[in-house]
Amino acid sequence: MTTRVFRNARLLTMDPALGDVEHGDLIVEGDRILEVGTGLQAPAGAEIVDATDRIILPGFVDTHRHMWQGVLRGIAPGHTFERYMENILGDFGPAMTPRDLYTGNLLSARAALASGITTIQDISNIQDSPAHTDALVAALQESGIRAVFAYGKSFPDILAHGTVLPDDTRRVRAELLADTGALVTMALVAEGGSDADERANAALARELEVPVARHFSSRLSAAHLRDIDALRPGTTFIHGNGLGAEELAVIADSGGSISISPAIEMIMGHGYPMVAPALARPNLPVSLSVDVEVTVAGDMFTQMRAAYQAGRHAQHADGSRSGVTVRDILRMATLDGARGLALADRTGSLTPGKQADILVLRADRPDVTPVHDPYSTVVLQMDRSHIDTVMVAGHDHIRAGRAVADSSGLLRDAARTARRLGEANISAA
């Protein structure tokens, strides 16, 4: 079992009981965080890492990303939400082969890891055949990222056959994702449908003992889902633009959470991000997510800055004196993301006993030094170039600023997919 001791770092544990540790030590043993503190004694044979001028925090948690679209990265900078549904989901989605989807998911996972995201919920709305599903899950498992594979129907399939999820979900749960302690676990994507469809999907989630994620806005009602017995505890409500206080209270009381994609919501026109009102609701985990790489970058630094800007602007507009803080934003990107995915028992903070999902950031460069407030530095000053180490369950994915995995073959596959789609005259124009 490998043991590593990080010495003399600035630790942002995100654990309220531990707080922040100046000149702190962090001991990782195997896949777990063993100890956090100052002046810790290194176990015999441990690797000692000088972490002076480093900020160490838990890896970021992205609670909503359509990862298969990694292979379409940057293709739709000007799409509205309606055009995205029509073009990306309606034109590109049906053209994707299982191999394309494997490439997209693995590409997105590698990009997430390279940007410090160690946990991700893949809102996989592209299950057009068992072969498609198997390829998507295999890519996540190969990547080594901690992931929730949220099984969802494709947009064309929903239009043709409704929102009830198919029987293949049972095979996936039993054969591919049976282990709830594994790095990759399962959820269901329940999109808004008839009351009968909603009840059927809620019953399926109960049967499979998996959580639910769903896209949501003020056009829909959590109270109605509750009243028809289709509101699953712990549901991830994605976006939530325009929800009022009563709806937020229903979500909080059900143990649910809100996942905000601030950059996409403002670019595509979903509505103003719910950062300020959601954070104001007690007992409601509020997290951040990338959503779609067809339009925005797949890193958490982009989302943190967009969320801070949106939250601060909203509170300037309504005259609020107490604004959203950088501590709020970093909590959204770490611990509250883990809470929203029901993974806070294993990740989201540097708590001894949790899995060693760790991000080490360099704070020794002219663009971030001096560090007066490490939360401000991480949220507002840093980017992917400051990443030194990314670790999932004690395994390095980035070390000394360089990727451990060789992605040359993956990049060739991505280029091949792009050429094939172009030759088929499938375009985002």
N, C-alpha and C positions, 0 to 999 in steps of 0.2 A: 504494500500500500504506500503510495507516494504522499509525502508530507511537504508542504511548502509554507514558509513563514515570510510574510510581507512586513518589513520593518519601517517604522518612522513615516507612515503615511497619514494623510488627513482622511479619516474615515467618516463618511456620511452613512450611518448604519440604516437609516429609515425605520429603525425600531424605537418607538417612543420610550421604552424602558432603558435603552442603551444610549440614545442620543448620538451626538457627534464626538469623535475622539481625535484630539490633536496629537501629533507625533505617536500615532497608534500602531499597534501590531495586529495582524490578522493571521491566524493559523488555519490552513486548509489541510485536512487529512482525508485522503481518498476523494469521495464525492461530496464531503460534508465540510461545513464550517465548524472547526473544533473550538476556537476561542478567539475572543476580541478583547483588546485592552491595551495597556502600556507596559513596557518592560517585561513582556512574557518570555518564559523560558522555552527555548526551541527544543522540540523532541529530538532525540538522538537520530542522526542521519538525515535530518530535514534539509531541504534546499532553502537557503536564505536569500531573499530578494530585497535589495535596497530600494525602498519605495519613497525615498526622500523626494519632495516636490511632486508627489503623485496624489491624486484624489481617488479614493476607492469607494465604490458604492455598489449596490446590487444592480444586476443587469436590468436594462429597460424591459418593459412589458408592453407589447402592442396587442390590443384586445380585439382588433378587427382589420383584417387585410384579405383581399381576394388574391391569393398568392399566385394562382395560375397565370395571372396577368403580368407577372414579372417578365415574361418573354415578349410582352407588348410595351415595355417600359418607354414612357415619353411620347407615345404615338398620338396622344389626344390632348394637347395642351389647352385647346380652346373649347372642348366639349362642355355643353351644359349637361345637367343630370339626364334630361330627356334624350339628348343625342347619345350620351353614354349608353343608356339602356338600349336604344335602337341599334347603335353601331357596334359597340364593344360586345355587349351580350347577345345582340340579335344577329350580327354579321360574323364577327370573329369567333364567338363562342362555338357555334356549330361546326366551324372549320377545324377546330383543334382535335388532333389525334391524341391517343394516350401518351405517345412519346413527347408530343409538344407540351402536354400538361405536366409530365414528369420534369421536363426541362424548365418550364416556368416556375414550378414550385421549388425546385432545387435552387434555381437562380435567385428567387426571392428570399429563400432561407439563408443562402450564403451572403446576400446583400444585407439582410437584417443582422446577422452575426457580425459582419464587418463594421456595422454602425453601432454596436453595443447592445442590440436587442437580443436577449437570451430566451425570452418567452413570447409566443405569438399565438393568436387565435386565427386560424385559417378559415375564413368564411367561404367555403368551397362550393359555390353555386354553379357547378358544372358537371354534376353526376349524370352523364348521359348514357353510361353503360357501366357494368362491373369492371371492365378493363380500364375505363377512365379513372374510376375510384381507386383501383389497386395501384395505378401508376402514381396518383397524387399522394396516397399514403406512403408508398415506398420512398418517394422523394423526401418527405418529411423525416422518415425514419433514418434514411441515409445521411441526412444533413447534420444530425446531432443536436439540432435546436430543440428546446422544450416547446411543444406545440399542442394546441387543442385543435383537432381536425373536426370542424363543424360541417357536417354533411348537409348539403342543400341541393335543391333541384335547380336546373338551369331555367333561365327566363323563358325561352321558347317552350320548354316542357310545361312550365306553370301556365302559360297562355293556352296551351293545347289541352292540358289534363287537370288543371287545378293545383292546389298547394299541398295536398296530402302526400306525405313522403312514402317512398316505395318499400316493399318488403326487403330489398337488398340491404337496408340499414341493419337488419338483424344479422345478416351474414358478416357485415363489416364489424359489428360489435363483437360477435362470437369468434370470428376467425382472425381478424386483423388487429383489433383494438380492445382485447379482453382485459388487459392488465391496467387497472386504474393507477398503478404506481409507476408506470413506464413514462419515458420522456414524451411520447405521443399518446394522447388520450382522445376521447370522442365527445362530441356534442352534436346537436341537431340545429339546423337553421329552419325556423318556422316563420314563413312569410304570411302576411295578412291574407286571410281567406274567409270563407263562409264560417258560420258558427260550427257547423258539422266538421269542416276541415280542421278548424282550430282545436276542437275537442279530440279529434283523431290524432293529431300531432302531439298534443299534450299527453294523451294516453300512451303513445309510443315512447315518448321520453321517460315516462314513469316506468314502463315495462323494461326498457333498456338501462334504466338508472343512469341517465346522462343528462347534462344541463342543456339549456336552450339559448340560442342567440337569435335576435330578430331585429330587422330594420324597423325604425319607428319614427313617427312624427305626430303632429297635432291632428292629423287626419284619422288617427287610430286612438284606441282607448284601452289603457291598462285596467281601468275599472271595469270595463265591459268584459275583458278576458277573465278577470277575477269572478265576475258574476256568472259566467258560463262555465266555470271550473276549468279554464284553459290557461291560467296564469301559473307557470311553473316557478317554484321558489328558485332564486338565484339566477334568473334570466338576465342575459346581457342585452340591454336595450340600446341599439345602435343609432346614433345621431340624436333623436329626440327633439329636433328643432321645434320650437313653439310650444312645448308642453307647459302647462300651467302648474301652479303649486299643488293642486289636488292630485293631478296625475303623478307628479314626482313623489308625493306622499304615498300613493298606492304602490309605486315601484319600490320605494324604500321599505315600506312595511312588509313587502313580499320577499325581502332579502335580495332584490335585484340591484343592478348597477347600470350606469350610463357610460357608453363609450362614445367619445367625441372625436371627430376627425376634422379639426378646425380648418386646415388648409383646403381640403376638398370641399367642405361645406360652403366656404366663401367663394371658391373658384367656380364650382358647378351650380351654385344657386340653391342649395338645400334649405338655406335659411341661416340666420345668425347663430353662431355656435353658443351652446347652452352653458358655457363655462361658469359664468357668475351665478346664475340662478341655481344650477345643479350643485355647485360647491356650497351654496347657502343652505341647502337642505340637509338637516342632521341625518346621520346614519345611512347616507347614500354614497357608496363608492363611485367615484367619478374617474374615468381613465381616459387615456389617449390612444389614438390609432391612426395608421397611415391611410387605410382604405384602399386606394387604387394607385398603382405605380404608372398607369397609363398617363397620369397627369402630374403627380407630385413625387418628390424624392422619397425613397423608402427608409428614411432615418428618423429617429426620435427627436433630434435636435430641431429639425424643421417644425415638427408638431408642437414641441414645447414653446418655441418662440411664437408660433401662430396662436396658440392657446393663451399665452400671456398677453399678447396684443389684444386679442378679442375680449378677454376678461377685463382687462384694464379699460379698454375703450367703452365697454358696456357700462361700467361703473362711473366713468366720467360723465357719460350721457345722462344717467339717472341721478347724478348728484351724490352718489354714495361716497362716504368719507373713508370707509375701510375697503381697500382694494384687494384684488387677488394678489397673492404673493408668490415669489419664486419658490418658496418652500411648498406651497400648495401645488405648483406645477410639477415639481420633481416628485412629490408624493403620487400625483396622478400617473406619472410615467413609470413608477416602480411599485410601491406597496399597494396602492389602490387598484392598479391593474391586476396584481396577483389576487387581491381580495375579490375583484369582480369575476375572475375566472375560477374561484374557489381553489386557488393554488397557494394561498398565503401560508399554509402549513409547511410548504417546501421551498418557496422562493419569495422575492419581493423585498427582503431586508437582509442585513448581515447579522442574522441571529444565530448563535451557536446551535447546532443541530439541524439547521436547514441545509438544503443542497447548496453547493458552492457555485452559484450563478453570480458571477462577479465581473465588474467592469472597472478597469484601471485606466485613469486619464492622466495625461502629462500636463502638469501645470508649471513647467520650467521654461516656457517659451515666451518671447517678447510680446506675443499677441494676447496672452492671458495673465501675465505677471505684472504687478503683484496681485495676489488673491486676497482681497479684503473680505469678501463674502463668498464662500465656496458654492453656495446654492445659486447665487447670481452668476458666478463664473460658469458653472455647468449649463445653466438654462439659457443664458444670454450671450456668453462669450465663446463657448467651445463649439466644435463640430467634429466630424469623423476623423479629421487629421490629428486630433489630440488623443486618439485611442492608442493605448499601449498594449493592453491585454483584455481579452474577452474569454470567459470561462463558463462552461455549462456543466454542472454536476462534476466539477473538478477537472474537466477536460478542456485544454486550451484550443480555441478556434482562431484567435489572434494572439500572437506573442511577439513582443518587441515591435509592435506596429505592423506585423506582416501576417498574412493568412497562412495557416498551417496546411490547409487542404489545397491541392492542385486543381484549379478550375479550368485549365486549358481545354480539356475535352468538352466541358460544359459550355464554354463560350463558343466552341465550334458548333455544337448542337443548336445553340440559340441563334447563331447566324444562319444555320440551315433552315430553321423554322421561319425566320424573317424572309429569307429568299423564297421559300415555298408559298408563303402567304402573298408575297408580291406578285409572283408568277400566276397565282390564282385570281389576281385582280381584286383582292380583298383590301380595302383601303379605309383609312379614317378621314379622308378628305371630305 
